[in-house]
Amino acid sequence: MTSALRALGTVFRRELATVLRTPGYAVLGLGVLLIVAAVAVVGGGGSTGILPAVVDLLLPVEVLVPLVAVVLGYRALLTDVGSGELAVIRTYPVGVVAYTLGVLLARLVALIVLVGVPLAMVGGYIWATASPETGIYATHTGVDSPLLFVRFLTFALALGASYLAVAAAVSSLAAGRRSALALGSVVLLGGVLGGDLGVLRSLSDGGSTTALAGTVASTPNGAFRGLVFEYVVGVAFEAGNGFVDPGRAVLTLLGWSVVGVAVAVGSLAYGRRVDAVLERLRGRFRF
């Protein structure tokens, strides 16, 4: 157990150093800060309070966070596999699980810095400078509490973690950089648009409210949006709005993360064996 943790820590530090040496990530973080700040200013919610700012930021965050997570993850494991460095690393007492978790934890730290820090800066500025213009704050104590933005930030990072895990799984399965980029794009588009398309189909089929809530909670974006409506926006009405089952939404975000890690570990551990079996099948059946 101690050796596994030591190996995980070594991989984590190595991967974190790799991230720090990549200037493109710093540019990406600056871009996130500028976009989030611009939305808060142009939307007008930033000058009013925490809750209006969250409403303004909800849609941009649903796109920005998955985008940053996919950028961080779509080549996270592919680089070492393609260069042969993973084979060298495996000659040391570093297991596949320790290696995968070390890489993902380092990328998760990068995600927190690139997304969490800009959002926290904007949220702190709004809390310090905003002046509510409506009477809702007088009748609902705590509505403009910074705790609401902390919840929003927590849900956003959970959303990013699920996309990061899936993107890492894609990087372990991809045959090269182009295929990783293509698969990462599919993950991004499918995750961002899949839930909304499912909701539209459910509505067109006359689905019930329960079925609709289940459709919403089945994708990371839908789960994130539902949690924000229940525990951030819904505070203004002193109750959740029943948009989504909170427990199912949390399980969705956790489940996508766990499945992504499991696929990445399985691919690195047994990928060559699977490829060998497939090659034998192709040779036998000539397809």
C-alpha positions as CSV (number, residue, x, y, z in Angstrom):
1,M,0.0,0.0,0.0
2,T,2.8,2.4,0.9
3,S,4.7,1.6,-2.3
4,A,1.5,2.2,-4.4
5,L,1.0,5.6,-2.7
6,R,4.6,6.5,-3.3
7,A,4.3,5.5,-7.0
8,L,1.1,7.5,-7.3
9,G,2.8,10.6,-5.8
10,T,5.7,10.3,-8.1
11,V,3.5,10.1,-11.2
12,F,1.4,13.0,-9.8
13,R,4.4,15.3,-9.4
14,R,5.7,14.3,-12.9
15,E,2.4,15.0,-14.5
16,L,2.0,18.3,-12.7
17,A,5.4,19.4,-13.9
18,T,4.3,18.5,-17.4
19,V,1.2,20.7,-17.1
20,L,3.2,23.6,-15.7
21,R,5.6,23.4,-18.6
22,T,2.7,23.8,-21.1
23,P,2.1,27.5,-21.8
24,G,-1.1,26.8,-23.6
25,Y,-2.9,25.9,-20.4
26,A,-2.0,29.3,-18.9
27,V,-3.6,31.0,-22.0
28,L,-6.6,28.7,-21.6
29,G,-7.1,29.8,-17.9
30,L,-6.8,33.4,-18.9
31,G,-9.4,32.9,-21.5
32,V,-11.8,31.3,-19.0
33,L,-11.3,34.3,-16.7
34,L,-12.0,36.8,-19.4
35,I,-15.1,35.0,-20.6
36,V,-16.5,34.5,-17.2
37,A,-15.9,38.1,-16.2
38,A,-17.3,39.4,-19.4
39,V,-20.5,37.3,-19.0
40,A,-20.9,38.6,-15.4
41,V,-20.5,42.2,-16.6
42,V,-22.5,42.1,-19.8
43,G,-25.3,40.0,-18.4
44,G,-25.9,42.5,-15.6
45,G,-26.2,39.9,-12.9
46,G,-22.8,40.6,-11.5
47,S,-23.8,44.1,-10.5
48,T,-27.0,42.8,-8.7
49,G,-25.9,39.8,-6.6
50,I,-24.7,36.2,-6.4
51,L,-27.9,34.6,-7.6
52,P,-28.4,36.7,-10.7
53,A,-24.7,36.2,-11.6
54,V,-25.1,32.4,-11.2
55,V,-28.1,32.5,-13.6
56,D,-26.0,34.4,-16.1
57,L,-23.0,32.1,-15.8
58,L,-24.9,28.8,-15.9
59,L,-25.0,28.3,-19.6
60,P,-21.4,29.5,-20.3
61,V,-20.1,27.3,-17.5
62,E,-21.9,24.3,-19.0
63,V,-19.8,24.7,-22.1
64,L,-16.5,26.1,-20.7
65,V,-16.0,23.5,-18.0
66,P,-16.4,20.4,-20.3
67,L,-14.2,22.1,-22.9
68,V,-11.4,22.7,-20.5
69,A,-11.7,19.2,-19.1
70,V,-11.6,17.6,-22.5
71,V,-8.6,19.7,-23.5
72,L,-6.8,18.6,-20.3
73,G,-7.7,14.9,-20.7
74,Y,-7.9,13.9,-24.3
75,R,-4.2,13.3,-24.6
76,A,-3.4,12.8,-20.9
77,L,-2.6,9.0,-21.3
78,L,-2.1,8.9,-25.0
79,T,1.2,10.8,-24.9
80,D,3.0,8.3,-22.7
81,V,1.6,5.3,-24.6
82,G,2.5,6.7,-28.0
83,S,6.0,7.7,-27.0
84,G,6.8,4.5,-25.3
85,E,7.4,6.2,-22.0
86,L,4.6,4.2,-20.3
87,A,6.5,1.0,-21.0
88,V,9.6,2.5,-19.4
89,I,7.5,3.7,-16.4
90,R,6.1,0.2,-16.0
91,T,9.6,-1.2,-15.5
92,Y,9.5,0.6,-12.1
93,P,7.2,-0.5,-9.3
94,V,4.3,1.6,-10.7
95,G,1.0,-0.2,-11.3
96,V,-1.5,0.8,-13.9
97,V,-4.0,2.0,-11.3
98,A,-1.4,4.2,-9.5
99,Y,-0.2,5.6,-12.9
100,T,-3.7,6.4,-14.1
101,L,-4.8,8.0,-10.8
102,G,-1.6,10.0,-10.6
103,V,-2.1,11.5,-14.0
104,L,-5.8,12.2,-13.4
105,L,-5.2,13.8,-10.0
106,A,-2.6,16.1,-11.6
107,R,-5.0,17.0,-14.4
108,L,-7.8,17.6,-11.8
109,V,-5.5,20.1,-10.0
110,A,-5.0,21.8,-13.3
111,L,-8.8,21.9,-13.9
112,I,-9.3,23.4,-10.4
113,V,-6.8,26.1,-11.2
114,L,-8.0,26.8,-14.8
115,V,-11.7,26.8,-13.9
116,G,-12.1,27.1,-10.2
117,V,-9.8,30.0,-9.6
118,P,-11.4,32.3,-12.3
119,L,-14.9,31.5,-11.1
120,A,-13.8,32.1,-7.5
121,M,-12.3,35.4,-8.4
122,V,-15.4,36.6,-10.2
123,G,-17.6,35.3,-7.4
124,G,-15.6,37.1,-4.8
125,Y,-15.6,40.3,-6.7
126,I,-19.4,40.1,-7.1
127,W,-20.0,39.4,-3.4
128,A,-17.8,42.3,-2.5
129,T,-19.3,44.9,-4.9
130,A,-22.8,43.9,-5.9
131,S,-25.8,45.9,-4.6
132,P,-29.2,44.1,-4.8
133,E,-31.8,46.0,-6.7
134,T,-34.8,43.8,-6.0
135,G,-37.0,43.1,-2.9
136,I,-36.4,39.4,-3.0
137,Y,-33.5,39.7,-0.7
138,A,-35.5,41.4,1.9
139,T,-38.0,38.5,2.2
140,H,-35.6,35.6,1.7
141,T,-32.7,35.7,4.1
142,G,-29.5,34.2,2.8
143,V,-30.4,34.3,-0.8
144,D,-27.4,36.4,-1.8
145,S,-25.0,34.4,0.5
146,P,-21.6,33.6,-1.0
147,L,-22.4,30.0,0.0
148,L,-24.6,29.8,-3.0
149,F,-21.6,30.6,-5.3
150,V,-19.5,28.0,-3.4
151,R,-22.2,25.4,-4.2
152,F,-22.2,26.5,-7.8
153,L,-18.4,26.2,-8.0
154,T,-18.5,22.8,-6.4
155,F,-21.0,21.5,-8.9
156,A,-19.0,23.0,-11.7
157,L,-15.8,21.2,-10.6
158,A,-17.8,17.9,-10.2
159,L,-19.0,18.4,-13.8
160,G,-15.4,19.0,-15.0
161,A,-14.1,15.9,-13.1
162,S,-16.6,13.7,-14.9
163,Y,-15.6,15.0,-18.3
164,L,-11.9,14.7,-17.4
165,A,-12.3,11.1,-16.5
166,V,-14.2,10.3,-19.8
167,A,-11.6,12.3,-21.8
168,A,-8.8,10.3,-20.2
169,A,-10.6,7.1,-21.1
170,V,-10.8,8.3,-24.7
171,S,-7.0,9.1,-24.6
172,S,-6.3,5.5,-23.5
173,L,-8.4,4.0,-26.3
174,A,-7.3,6.3,-29.1
175,A,-4.8,5.1,-31.7
176,G,-3.2,8.5,-32.3
177,R,-3.5,12.2,-31.8
178,R,-6.1,12.7,-34.5
179,S,-8.4,9.9,-33.3
180,A,-8.1,11.3,-29.7
181,L,-9.1,14.7,-30.9
182,A,-12.0,13.3,-32.9
183,L,-13.2,11.1,-30.0
184,G,-12.8,14.0,-27.5
185,S,-14.9,16.2,-29.8
186,V,-17.6,13.5,-29.8
187,V,-17.5,13.3,-26.0
188,L,-17.8,17.1,-25.7
189,L,-20.6,17.5,-28.2
190,G,-22.5,14.4,-27.0
191,G,-22.2,15.5,-23.4
192,V,-23.2,19.2,-23.9
193,L,-26.0,18.5,-26.4
194,G,-27.1,15.0,-25.6
195,G,-29.1,15.8,-22.5
196,D,-31.0,18.6,-24.2
197,L,-31.7,16.5,-27.3
198,G,-33.0,13.8,-25.0
199,V,-35.3,16.2,-23.2
200,L,-36.7,17.5,-26.5
201,R,-37.4,14.0,-27.7
202,S,-39.1,13.2,-24.4
203,L,-41.2,16.3,-24.7
204,S,-42.2,15.5,-28.3
205,D,-43.2,11.9,-27.2
206,G,-45.3,13.3,-24.4
207,G,-43.2,11.9,-21.7
208,S,-44.2,12.3,-18.0
209,T,-42.5,14.6,-15.6
210,T,-40.7,11.7,-13.9
211,A,-39.4,10.4,-17.2
212,L,-38.3,13.9,-18.1
213,A,-36.4,14.3,-14.8
214,G,-34.7,11.0,-15.4
215,T,-33.6,12.0,-18.9
216,V,-32.2,15.3,-17.5
217,A,-30.2,13.5,-14.8
218,S,-28.7,10.9,-17.1
219,T,-26.0,13.2,-18.6
220,P,-23.3,15.2,-16.7
221,N,-24.6,18.5,-18.0
222,G,-28.2,17.7,-17.1
223,A,-27.2,16.6,-13.6
224,F,-25.1,19.7,-13.1
225,R,-28.0,22.0,-14.2
226,G,-30.5,20.2,-12.0
227,L,-28.3,20.4,-9.0
228,V,-27.8,24.2,-9.6
229,F,-31.5,24.7,-9.9
230,E,-32.2,22.6,-6.8
231,Y,-29.5,24.0,-4.4
232,V,-28.6,27.4,-5.8
233,V,-31.4,29.0,-7.8
234,G,-34.1,27.1,-5.9
235,V,-33.0,28.8,-2.7
236,A,-34.8,32.0,-3.8
237,F,-38.1,30.0,-3.6
238,E,-37.3,28.4,-0.3
239,A,-37.6,25.0,-1.8
240,G,-36.3,22.9,-4.7
241,N,-38.2,23.0,-7.9
242,G,-38.3,19.2,-8.6
243,F,-36.4,19.7,-11.8
244,V,-34.2,16.7,-11.1
245,D,-33.7,14.0,-8.5
246,P,-30.6,15.3,-6.5
247,G,-29.5,11.8,-5.5
248,R,-29.6,10.6,-9.1
249,A,-27.8,13.7,-10.3
250,V,-24.9,13.1,-7.9
251,L,-24.7,9.5,-8.9
252,T,-24.6,10.5,-12.5
253,L,-21.6,12.8,-12.0
254,L,-19.9,10.2,-9.8
255,G,-20.7,7.3,-12.1
256,W,-19.3,9.0,-15.2
257,S,-16.1,9.7,-13.3
258,V,-15.8,6.1,-12.0
259,V,-16.6,4.6,-15.4
260,G,-14.1,6.8,-17.1
261,V,-11.3,5.9,-14.7
262,A,-12.2,2.2,-15.0
263,V,-12.1,2.2,-18.8
264,A,-8.7,4.0,-18.7
265,V,-7.2,1.5,-16.3
266,G,-8.7,-1.4,-18.2
267,S,-7.4,-0.1,-21.5
268,L,-3.9,0.4,-20.3
269,A,-3.8,-2.9,-18.5
270,Y,-5.4,-5.1,-21.2
271,G,-5.3,-3.0,-24.3
272,R,-2.5,-5.0,-26.0
273,R,-4.2,-8.3,-25.2
274,V,-7.5,-7.1,-26.7
275,D,-5.6,-5.8,-29.8
276,A,-3.9,-9.1,-30.2
277,V,-7.2,-11.0,-30.0
278,L,-8.8,-8.7,-32.6
279,E,-5.8,-9.1,-34.9
280,R,-6.1,-12.9,-34.7
281,L,-9.8,-12.7,-35.4
282,R,-9.2,-10.5,-38.4
283,G,-6.6,-12.9,-39.7
284,R,-8.9,-15.9,-39.2
285,F,-12.0,-14.4,-40.7
286,R,-10.2,-12.0,-43.1
287,F,-12.1,-8.8,-42.3
